[in-house]
Structure formats: C-alpha cells, structure tokens
Amino acid sequence: MLNDIVEVTHLAGHRLFLRFADGAAGETDLSPLLQFSGVFEPLRDPEFFALVGVNPDIGTIVWPNGADLCPDVLRHHLTGEPLPGQTDSARCAG
C-alpha cells in the first residue's frame, strides 16, 4: 500500500524521519500523538523510543514491546493529508 512505511530513522527525542512506499517523506515529532500510557508508556524514554523499526509485514513502525502506530495516522501527521474516510481497524489497531 502507498501508506506503508518503508524507512524510519530516529532523530532525537520523539522525532523521526519517515519514508512511505510512494516516496512521501519527512521529519515529524510524535510526542503530540502519544499518550504514554499502556503499551506506549515505555516510549516516554527517548532511549527506548529510539529502538523504533519498520515491520514490513504490517507496513508501519514498531517498538520491541509490540507498540505500533497506524500508518494512515502517521502520514496525516506528517503531510497534513486527510485521513481515509474509512480506516481498516485491524490495520490501525495499536
């Protein structure tokens, strides 16, 4: 899918560089998206946050504790493009 993330680089704090399958790319600060509770609580620590990687099977970013973020939401956050009208809830469950 075009919204699949194919590259992630941790920059500093909660900032990441993301590249999508269609070539859209840029830097974003994810701290406004994260509530830092439940599975996301360990991401409060920048050292743990830096362990982010791409899971090509689900097309998004993930952390070692199983936390992941919906690629549609990440693309919207990065580019300002509207979210799809109907999101596949399984794909965006986090």
VENSUL-V438515 format. One record per helix or strand of 2 or more residues. SS is the DSSP state (H for helix, E for strand). FROM is the first residue (numbers start at 1). TO is the last residue. If there is no record, write none. Layout:
<<SS & FROM & TO> <SS & FROM & TO>>
This chain:
<<E & 5 & 12> <E & 15 & 20> <E & 25 & 29> <H & 38 & 44> <H & 46 & 49> <E & 53 & 55> <E & 60 & 62> <H & 71 & 79>>
